[in-house]
Amino acid sequence: MELVEYAAADSTDIVGLMNLALGRTAEVQRDVAYWNWKHERNPCGQSLVLLAKVAGQLVGMRSFLRWNLRVHDQILPVAKPVDTVTHPEFQRRGIFRMLTQEACQRAAAAGVCFLFNTPNQNSRPGYLQLGWREVGRLPVRVCPRRPLVISTRLLRSWFGGQRPAARLSCKCTLPSAAEVLADRAGIETLLAALPVETYATTVRSYPWLRWRYGEHPHADYRAVAFREGGELAGLAFCRMRERRGLAEAIVDDVLVREDREQTMAALIQQLLRAIGADYIVAHAGRHGAFGHLWRRCTWPAPRRTSLSLLGRVIGPLPAGWDAFDQTQWNLCLGDLEGL
């Protein structure tokens, strides 16, 4: 077995292996367009991807998605371990461990200082065995918009086996994220007016927002632009999807000039009026106006739906920042889901 670095010509084989090993679902469309968007066009840089081959056959893959965090006044080059797959005929041979350990060494050599991700319950033990540590659990909170519809559809699904299709395009009146992101000047002015945080947060730039929410080849991202005095004062991004026959909206990111609570409240109200979903989910962070307001108007989701944030240090970190203290992070769902 040999470990080789990824080349663009490998993308078709990688997608084929992922669909073979992980299966195809309506929720996750794995194709070359998605792979290229995610790993080739990321403004933070091309992903670090390592392949395992036997006699020229691709049998395993491990990828780290490049990311930038702002901690105090520093920008940290970090990465998110995302896609990993092993050929069904080569499982239980230590390929995941081998690829991950080698990828960590190569990422550190490339200047990456920290890895963070939210693995599911099946893969979480493997990461802990490889040196990852718990940062904390990120709770998700739910805002039901149509309780009667939710109850009726869930009862039909559980007892009648029926799953009525959710007509997302008919329900949501929000414009696409790509349409809202056409206002580059307004968005860059808004980004310049965001508060300087002392917690670890994703570095948001116009190219990054356009890539993350405006260029996804498959996901249905919508956006709300809130204006005060003719100027863009707030922006929210959400993803629409069908789940159990219900229209779900995931609030991925909310940006407000100077983090004003009054502006944030008006933006949330505009979002709720236009989103057209049966229910809305979001992570209410510990810090900032959005987390404070969202906790006041929503219900906590079951603990099993919370995200377990893990991390691993592979390079020098800023003095005074404890990467494993959850109170020193301020992430949103857009940093964690859909990738």
N, C-alpha and C positions, 0 to 999 in steps of 0.2 A: 504494500500500500504506500502511495506517495501523497503528500500534501502539497498542493499547488495553489498559487494565487489566481484569483478570478480574472478572466478576460471577457470582453463584451460578447465574444462569439459563444461563450458558455451559457448565455441567458436562456436559450431555448431548451437546452438539456436540463438546466436547473428547474425551470418551470415544469417540465415534464416529470422530473423526479418528485417535486413537491405535490403535484396532483396525484401521482401514483401512490405516494406514501401517506398523504394527508386526506386524500379524497377531494371531490369537487362539491361545493355547496353554493346555493344562491347568495348566501351572505358574503362569502369571500370569493372573489373572482381572481384567480391567480393566472395571469397571462403575461406575455412579454411587455405589453404596454404598462401594466402595473409594476412589474419588476423595474423597468427602466425609469419610471417616474420616481419610485421609492429609492432606488439605489444609485442611479446614474445622474439624476437631475437635482438632487438635494443641494440647496445653496451652501450648506455647511461642508460639502465635499462628497466625493464618491465614497460609498460604503466600503468598509474593510471586509472582504469576502474571501473565505478560504475553502478550498475544495479537497475532498478525499477521492482518490481514483485508484482502481485496481485494474491493471492491464488496459488502461485507457478508458475504463467505464467509470462514470460518475456514481459514487456510492454514498457520498455524504457532503453536506454543505453547512457552513456556519457564517452568519453575517452580523456585523456590528454597524448600526446606522449612526453616522456622525451627527453630533449635536453640539450646540453651544449654550453654556449656562453662564449667567451673570451672577457673580457672588461678590457682594460689596461693590467695589469699583473695578473688578477684574472679570475678564471673559475667559472662561475655562473651556478648552477643547475636550469634550467628553464623548461618550458613545452609548448607544442603547443596543444591547444584544437583542436581536429580533428574530429573523427567520433562521431556523435550523431544521435539518431533515436528514434522515438516514434511510437508505434503500431497505425495503422490507426483508430482503434476503441477507442483509449484512448487519442486522440489529443485534444488540447484546454482545458486541465485539469491542466496545469502548471507543467507538468512533466519535460520539458526541463529546466525551471527555477529552480525547486527543485533539480534536479540532478546537474546542473551547480554550484549552490550555495554550495551544500554539497561537491562537488568535489574540489572546491576552498579551502574550509576549510581543507580538508584532504591533499591536495597538499601542503598547507602551513605547516601543521604539519609534512609532510614528508621532509621538507627542501627546497621545491621549492620557489623561490623568485619572479619569474616573469612569466607571461603568454603572449604569442604573437601568433597571427594568422592572416589570410587574409580571413575573411568570405565573402561570396557572398552578393549581394544586398538584398536578401531575409532575411538572418540571421543577417546581420550587425546591424539593429536597436535593435534586441533583446540583442545583446552583449553590446551595448551602454547603454541600460537600466539597465544592470546588473553590471555596473561599469567599463566597458572597455573604453579606451580613444583612440582617433585617434593619430597615430604616423605620418602618411603621406601616400601619394600614391607612389607606386613603378612603374614607367612607363616601358613598354615593347617596344623594338625597333625591327624592321623587316628588314631583308636583303633578297630581292627577288633574286632568282638565275635563274629562268626561267620565265620571265614576260609573254611571249607569251603563254606558257603552263598554267600559272595561269589564264590569261584572258579567254582563251578558255574554260577551265574546269569550271570556275565560271559562265560564260555565259550559258553553257549547264546545269549547276545545277539550275540556277535561272529561265531560260526560257524553258528548255526542260525537266526538272525533272530527268535528267540523272546524275548519280554519278559514273563515272568510277573509278574502284579500283586503288589505288596507289600501285605499286609493290615495296614496300620498300626494300625487301631483294635484289632485282635486282639492285636498284639504289645506295645503300650505300655500299661503299667498306671499310668502317672503321671496324676494329675488334671489337668484343664484349668487353664491359667493363671488364667482367670476365677474358678474355684473357690478357688484358693489366695489370690488377691487379695481375696477377701471379708474376710479378716482385716486390716482397715485399721489398727487400733490396733497389732497386733503388727508389721506392716510399717513403720509410721512409727517405732516404737521402734527397729527394726533399722536403718533409714536414719539415725537420729540417732546410732547407735553405729558407723557406718562410719568408717574412718580418714580423716583429712584428708590429701589427696594434694597433692604439690607439682608434679604433672604435669597436663597438660590432660586432663580427663575429663568425660564427660557428666554434667550435673546431673540426679540422679535424685530424683524426688519421687513420692509415692503417685499423684497424678493422672497423671503421666507414665508410670509403670509400668503403670497400668491401661489407659491409652490404647494404649501400645506393644504390650503382650502380652495384655491381657485383652479388648480390644474390636475386634481385627482382624476384618473381616467374613468372611474366607475361610481364612486360614492356621491351621494346627493347632498352637497354642502350648500346651505343657505346662509344669508347674512342680514343683519339689521344695522342700518346706519341712523344714528340719532343726531340731530342737529340743534344747536342753540345759536340764535342770532345769525343764522346762515352758515355757521361753521360746523364742521364735523366734530362732535364732542364725545361720541361714544360709538362703539362697534362691537357687535356680537356675532359669533359664528356658531352654527349648529349643523348637525348631521341628521337627516331624516332616514328612517328605515322601517321596515315592517317586521314585527316580532309577535308571534302568537296571534296573528291576525289583527294586531293593533298597530296604530301609527305612533311610533316612538320618535321623540326628538332628543338628541344628545347635545347639550350645551357644551361646546368644546372650548371656547375662549370668549372672554368679555374684557374689553378695553375701554377705559373712560379717562378723559383728560383730568389729570391731577387726582384721580381716584375719588372724585366728588360723590358723596353718598346720594345727594339729591338727583344728580344726573344719572347715577347708576340705577336708582329706583325708577326714573322715567324710562330708561332704556329697557329695563326688565318688563315694565308694563307694556311697552310697545312690542316687545318680543312675545309676551303671552297673548296679546290680542291677535297677532298675525300668524302665529306658528301653526295653528290648526292641527296639532297632534292630540292623541288621546291622553298622553302623559309625557312629561318632560323629566329628564334626569341630568344631574350635574354633580360635580365634586365641589363642595363648598370648602375652600381652603381656610386655614386658620387666620389668614391675614387678608386685609383689604375689604373694600366696601361690598364686593359681590358676595364673598363668603358670609359676611355678617347678614346681609339682606336675604340671601337664599336660605339660610338656616331658619329664618323667621317665617317663611311662607311655604315650607316644604316638609315632607315626612322623611325620616331616615329609612333607607332601604334595608332589607335583611343583611346581616353582617357578611353572609356568604358572597354578596355581590360587591363587597368592598375590595379594593385592589391592594395587594401586598407589595410594597415597594422594597426592593433589595438593591444593594450596591456593593461595589468592590473598588478599592483604591489600587491603582496601578501606576501612579505618578505623584509628584508633589502637589499638595493642596494649599490654598491660601491660609495663612495664619489666622486663627480665631474662628474658622469655620469647621464645625463638627458635622461631617457629611452624614453621620448616623443618628443625628438628633432631628427628629421629624419637624420640630418647631422651627428649624432653620431652612425649611423648604417652603416654596409657594408655587405649586404646580396646578395645572388645569387639566381637564380630561383630554384636550387636544394634544397634550404632551404624552399621553399614555395610551389612548385607544385609537383604533383604526390604522395602526402601523405594524 
